[in-house]
């Protein structure tokens, strides 16, 4: 684990807080943060394997060929968002 994983978790929680407080819907904030990091890692994978304009859309989602760092960059923020949204929703 490296510092970027922690940074991604912090950014994801900031997205959750911003959307959750503005829209008063914590699950929407979690969905926004999760979609952001899924899209980010997908785009990075596309640039890693070639020219994105020549690839099929699903080629970036070959998770079994992603590095552990890329997987953790996506999975950790999503897991924290789900737990945080559940906790907030449960104890609100």
SVG drawing of the C-alpha trace seen along z (x, -y; Angstrom):
<svg xmlns="http://www.w3.org/2000/svg" viewBox="-31 -22 35 34">
<polyline fill="none" stroke="black" stroke-width="0.4" points="0.0,0.0 1.3,-3.5 0.2,-7.1 -1.9,-7.3 -4.3,-4.8 -4.8,-6.9 -5.2,-10.1 -7.9,-8.4 -9.8,-7.4 -9.6,-11.0 -10.8,-12.4 -13.6,-9.9 -14.8,-10.9 -14.7,-14.6 -16.9,-13.7 -19.2,-11.8 -19.5,-14.7 -20.0,-17.3 -22.8,-15.4 -24.2,-14.1 -24.5,-17.5 -25.7,-19.3 -28.2,-16.7 -28.9,-15.2 -28.4,-11.8 -25.3,-10.0 -25.8,-7.1 -25.7,-9.5 -22.4,-10.8 -21.0,-7.3 -22.2,-6.5 -20.5,-9.6 -17.2,-8.9 -17.3,-5.2 -18.0,-6.2 -15.3,-8.7 -12.6,-6.2 -13.9,-3.5 -13.7,-5.9 -10.3,-7.2 -8.7,-3.8 -10.4,-2.6 -9.0,-5.7 -5.5,-5.1 -5.6,-1.5 -6.6,-2.5 -3.7,-4.9 -1.4,-2.2 -2.3,0.4 -2.5,-1.8 -4.2,-4.6 -7.7,-4.9 -9.3,-6.0 -8.4,-2.6 -9.4,-0.4 -12.8,1.3 -14.6,-0.2 -14.3,3.0 -10.5,3.4 -9.8,1.1 -11.9,3.3 -9.7,6.4 -9.2,6.4 -7.2,9.6 -4.4,7.7 -4.4,4.6 -1.6,4.1 -2.3,4.5 -1.7,0.8 -4.4,-0.1 -6.8,2.4 -6.2,0.9 -6.6,-2.6 -10.1,-1.6 -11.3,0.9 -10.2,-0.9 -12.1,-4.2 -15.2,-2.3 -15.1,-0.1 -14.7,-3.1 -17.5,-4.9 -19.9,-2.0 -19.1,-1.6 -19.3,-5.4 -22.6,-5.8 -24.0,-2.8 -22.9,-4.1 -24.2,-7.6 -27.5,-6.2 -27.8,-3.8 -27.1,-6.3 -28.7,-9.4"/>
</svg>
